[in-house]
Amino acid sequence: MAATSELVGARLRRDVRQRQFFDRLFVLVGMAILFAALLTLAILFLDLVRQGAPRFGWDFLTSFPSRKAVQAGILSAWVGTSLVMLVTVAVAMPLGVAAAIYLEEYAAKNWLTAIIEINVTNLAGVPSIIYGLLALGLFVYQFSLGQSIVSAGLTLALLILPIVVVATREALRAVPRAIREAAFALGATKWEVTAHHVLPYSTGGILTGLIIGLSRAIGETAPIITIGALAFIAFLPTPPLGQEFPYVNFTWLSDPFTVMPIQMFNWVSRPDPAFQMNAAAAGAILLGLTLLMNGVAIYVRYRYRKKINW
Amino acid sequence: MLARNSGKMATSMNVQRETVTGEAGRERAQLRRRLQLRRLRDRVVESVLLLSGLVAVFVTAAIVYILVSESLPFFAQVPLREFLTDTMWTPMFDDARFGILPLVAGTLVTTGVALCLAIPCGTVIALYLSEFASHRLRETVKPILELLGAVPTVVYGYFALQMVTPFLQRFIPGLPGFNMLSPGLVIGIMIIPYVASVSEDAMRAVPNTMREGSYAMGATRLQTAVRVVMPGALSGIAAAYILGISRAVGETMVVAVAAGLQPNLTWNPLESAATITAFIVQVSLGDLPHDSIGYQSIFAAGLVLMLTTLVFNIAGFLLTRRFREVY
């Protein structure tokens, strides 16, 4: 009898040991996969920097694209990217924030709200190239905006709209009810409550969403190719700020353009290794910008979260 | 900020007290007018906000309208039957054939390869972060992991073409420079954060009492994770996979750069083939006239892509809503 219970005990101990072993094994596997994924990101960035290193320098930033790889640069590309981003921010920020305020603060729980919400969720999952087809059919041909900076800016604004809406909604939701009720109790109207109390508290979250949206827009290639941006642009758009009255002009909006990801794609698709080096350099700058913007977004979120004590 | 706001509140309170004591009728009328103005402004603002909200609806409607109206002339020339069953896609040749199958096959193969990498890795990472990692590690690692999904896709294309393919060629002799395996793997890396973060959310939504019950029965953490948490989070995990599939299907630049642009009806990931998205890019790079069949064909291809991702997105949406409602 004692022998059997000892036997059972030994088997039980072995069983427990085995289970604990698998437990520890899984921790190792999990950590390994996690760090392999993070390592991939590091390798990707470092390799781009290494491959593109010979091309880094002032000349690369101040030269137009060229048939000769060593003379080619990204001047028209980064200027184009900056101007397109300007249009994107100007459109996506007010629209996105306003839509989010409506959904979070104003909307009644009815079918209209449900339809808007389903559409926002669905738009977040629409592949970016579909936005390109939309822009080609709508902006380029129906609205006759052509293959211009404004077409590209509008396209990217629609693309990042769901990101801005979702982030803004989260930021608004994080503001406690008590703050709204205190303002209502003092006779403030709904818009006064929103504009004076809720919005200032959610600035951090809104900014984070906007920066993340822009970091997505800056690297988008497919929709811009679809509207027909050219890679070989050896001139700059009209400068938005002029020397003479009225100092600001908007002719640049309808100028042809190129952007950094298009320039990189053009170089990647050439077999010549010298152009691949250019592609790596452009890619390193592009990836660096994206990582920087994401870093800023994480920092902003962290700062605001720390500063606010409800 | 707060000081300014409370100042504003204080003045509006003073104004109210004066009315209550009822001084001059003139003042009261003025106040009423001001209140009406404030209410009017509120109503105007509300309609502006509603219009902005409706933009999302307009955009969806515009996408559907453009895709359908631009591909109608295409389907007037190409019967639907040929479109769905022909095995050749050569819209730019003299002898044009319009069978979408080769493009669909290319899309399915790259997506399949991507899922083979992303689903196991994403699930293990989600389980590890949700059930094993410390709070601190999770909060540090998650934002970094999300960066994998933020890398510009054209950079991933370069990565697939210039780094992953040469690396794979060392192990698979005879692997062509353009193939579907390498971009598939890279897309897999790209969607790991989507899969991991949505499934982790679902796992964290499983109530702690269920875990504690399992521990009390003597289960280890791994047993609890696999037999209690995963079944509990099943619909959320399924949603994560489906959203990952939708991403992979719509991914464009990685395949356009590294998978080749030649439509090829094959299920072998070691061969080169074009996907639906790569074909749209290829046509857009050329200079086709607006009314040519080649131009119209990209809208037909886009319509197929849109419908495919729509089905996945709706399924994912319904599943996530379910897991959020259960507990």
Interface residues (C-beta under 8 A of the other chain):
Chain A: R19 Q20 F22 D23 F26 V27 V29 G30 M31 I33 L34 A37 L38 T40 L41 I43 L44 D47 L48 Q51 P94 L95 G96 A98 A99 I101 Y102 L103 Y106 A107 I115 I116 I118 N119 V120 T121 N122 L123 G125 V126 P127 S128 I129 I130 Y131 G132 L133 L134 L136 G137 L138 Y141 L158 L161 P162 V165 A183 L186 G187 A188 T189 K190 W191 E192 H196 H197 P200 I212 S215 R216 I218 G219 E220 T221 A222 I225 T226 I227 G228 P261 M264 F265 V268 S269 Q276 A279 A280 G283 L286 L287 T290 L291 N294 I298
Chain B: M1 N5 K8 M9 S12 M13 Q16 R38 R39 R41 D42 V45 E46 V48 L49 L50 S52 G53 L54 V55 A56 V57 V59 T60 A62 I63 I66 L67 S69 E70 C121 V124 I125 L127 Y128 L129 F132 A133 V141 P143 I144 L145 E146 L147 L148 A150 V151 P152 T153 V154 V155 G157 Y158 F159 L161 Q162 M163 I189 I192 T220 R221 L222 Q223 A225 L243 S246 R247 V249 G250 E251 T252 M253 A256 V257 T277 I280 V281 S284 L285 H290 I298 F299 G302 L305 M306 T309 L310 F312 N313 I314 G316 F317
